[in-house]
Amino acid sequence: MASDVTLFWSEKAIRDLENILEYLKSEWTTKEVNQFRTSLKYRLNLIKNYPKLFSPSTAKPNLRRSVLSKQTSIYYHINSQDQRVTIVRLFDNRMDIGKL
């Protein structure tokens, strides 16, 4: 599995991203918002090019977890058969993992 992988976003992950960006825009400067976007884009490229780079989640073994920041992790699912990676959640690390 290499760079011919297609990334998809779940509805929850899209809502998570919208909420994070809304919060950042209201509480932080444009610089911090842009830093978040840059970090996210970089991490998504890593996931796309090397989907198995990050370890399976201990709480949800069918998902892999990539820590984006102290506050946020990316949870994603790999479907090797159709070269598809789905971003399942951008999850607040302070929340109960059971809510994933």
C-alpha positions in Angstrom: 0.0 0.0 0.0 1.6 3.2 -1.1 0.7 6.7 -2.4 -2.1 5.3 -4.6 -4.2 5.2 -1.5 -7.3 7.3 -1.5 -8.2 9.3 1.7 -11.9 9.6 2.7 -13.4 11.4 5.6 -16.3 10.2 7.7 -19.1 12.7 8.5 -17.9 12.7 12.2 -14.4 13.6 11.1 -15.6 16.4 8.9 -17.7 17.8 11.8 -14.7 17.4 14.1 -12.5 19.4 11.7 -15.1 22.1 11.4 -15.5 22.4 15.1 -11.7 22.6 15.7 -11.3 25.2 13.0 -14.2 27.2 14.4 -12.7 27.1 17.9 -9.2 28.0 16.7 -10.5 31.0 14.7 -12.4 32.3 17.7 -9.7 31.8 20.3 -6.4 32.0 18.5 -4.6 34.0 15.8 -4.5 33.3 12.1 -1.0 32.1 12.6 -2.1 29.3 14.9 -4.9 28.3 12.6 -2.5 28.1 9.7 -0.1 26.1 11.8 -2.8 23.6 12.6 -3.8 23.3 9.0 -0.1 22.8 8.0 0.4 20.1 10.7 -2.8 18.4 9.6 -1.9 18.4 5.9 1.5 17.0 6.7 0.1 14.3 8.9 -2.5 13.3 6.3 0.2 13.0 3.7 2.1 10.7 6.0 -1.0 8.6 6.5 -1.8 8.5 2.8 1.7 7.5 1.8 2.5 5.2 4.8 -0.9 4.1 6.2 0.7 1.5 8.5 3.2 4.0 10.0 1.1 4.6 13.0 0.2 2.0 15.6 -3.3 0.4 16.0 -5.2 2.1 18.8 -5.2 0.1 22.1 -8.9 1.0 22.7 -10.1 0.4 19.1 -7.7 -2.1 17.4 -9.4 -1.8 14.1 -8.4 1.8 14.0 -4.9 3.4 13.9 -4.0 6.5 15.9 -1.8 9.3 14.9 -1.2 12.0 17.5 -1.5 15.4 15.8 -1.0 17.6 18.8 -1.3 17.4 22.6 -5.0 18.0 22.2 -5.9 16.0 19.0 -5.4 12.6 17.6 -6.4 11.3 14.1 -8.1 8.0 14.1 -8.3 6.2 10.8 -9.2 2.9 9.2 -7.3 1.1 6.5 -9.1 -0.9 3.9 -6.2 -2.6 2.0 -8.4 -4.3 -0.5 -9.6 -1.1 -2.2 -6.6 1.1 -1.3 -8.7 3.3 0.9 -8.0 5.0 4.2 -10.9 6.6 6.0 -10.3 9.4 8.6 -12.8 8.3 11.2 -12.3 11.1 13.8 -10.2 14.0 14.8 -10.5 13.2 18.5 -9.9 15.4 21.5 -7.3 13.5 23.6 -8.9 14.7 26.8 -12.2 13.0 26.0 -13.2 9.5 27.1 -12.0 7.1 24.4 -15.3 5.2 24.7 -17.0 8.2 22.9 -14.9 7.5 19.8 
